[in-house]
Each structure stands twice: as structure tokens, then as C-alpha cells.
């Protein structure tokens, strides 16, 4: 563990916004979209994710995450 992990694991109360990471603020791949949807990584699900990413772009992941 590093120092940040030690300090965040001992914290009481809600997690600060600066530590939370949700949504598609960074790059993501079809595998990420499949996993975020709760599906297994299969060729069919990867094809679904690639189609969804082509149609909706970043919104395809934002719609699945809080």
C-alpha cells in the first residue's frame, strides 16, 4: 500500500469527491463498457459494446455509471 491508500482506508464518513472516479472522463474501451453493463466479456458482448460506443460515444458509458 502507498501513503494515499493508508490514509483513505482509515477515513471515516463519506468518500470525498476528489477520490471518486465515475463516468467517462478518461478513455475507455469496449471491454470497459461490457464490464460496466454487468455482462461477461464475450465476442458478442464486445461487438455490442463497439456498436453502442459508435452510436452514443462517451454517453454509452455515462448511461451505465452513477
N, C-alpha and C positions, 0 to 999 in steps of 0.2 A: 504494500500500500504506500501511496505517497502522502505528503502532508495534507493535501486537499481532501483526499479520501478519508483520512483520520478525522479531520475537523467536521466534515459533513456527516459522517456516520454517527457522531456523538451529539449532533444538533437535535434540539427538542422543538416541537412545533412544526408548522408547515414549511415546506421547502421553498426557499426564495426563488423568485422568477429568474434571477441570473443563473441559476443552476439547471432549471428545467429546459429541456430541448424537445419541442414538438413541432409538428408541421414540416414543411419542405423548405426551410430556409437554406439548406445546402443542396448539393447534388444528390440524386437518388437513382437507383437502378430498378429494373423490373423485379428483381428479387426482393428488394425492399418493399415494393408495393404488394407483392404476393404475401409476404410475411405480415405486413400491416393489416391485410384483409383477413388474416387468420387462416389462410389456406396453406397447403403444403406446396413446396417448390416442385412442380412437375412441368414437362414441356407445354402442356395445355394451359396451365395457370400462368406460365411465363408469357405465352402468346396473348392471353387475356390482358395481362398487365401492360404489355407493349402496345396493344391496341388502345387501351384506356389512356396510357400516357400520351399517345399520338393525338387522341381526341381531346383530352382535357388538360394536358400539360401538368403544371405543378398542382393544379386543383385536384388531380386524381389522387394525390397523397393527402392533401389537406382535408378532403372529404372523409377520410378514414381515421384521421388522428384528431385528438382533442385540441 
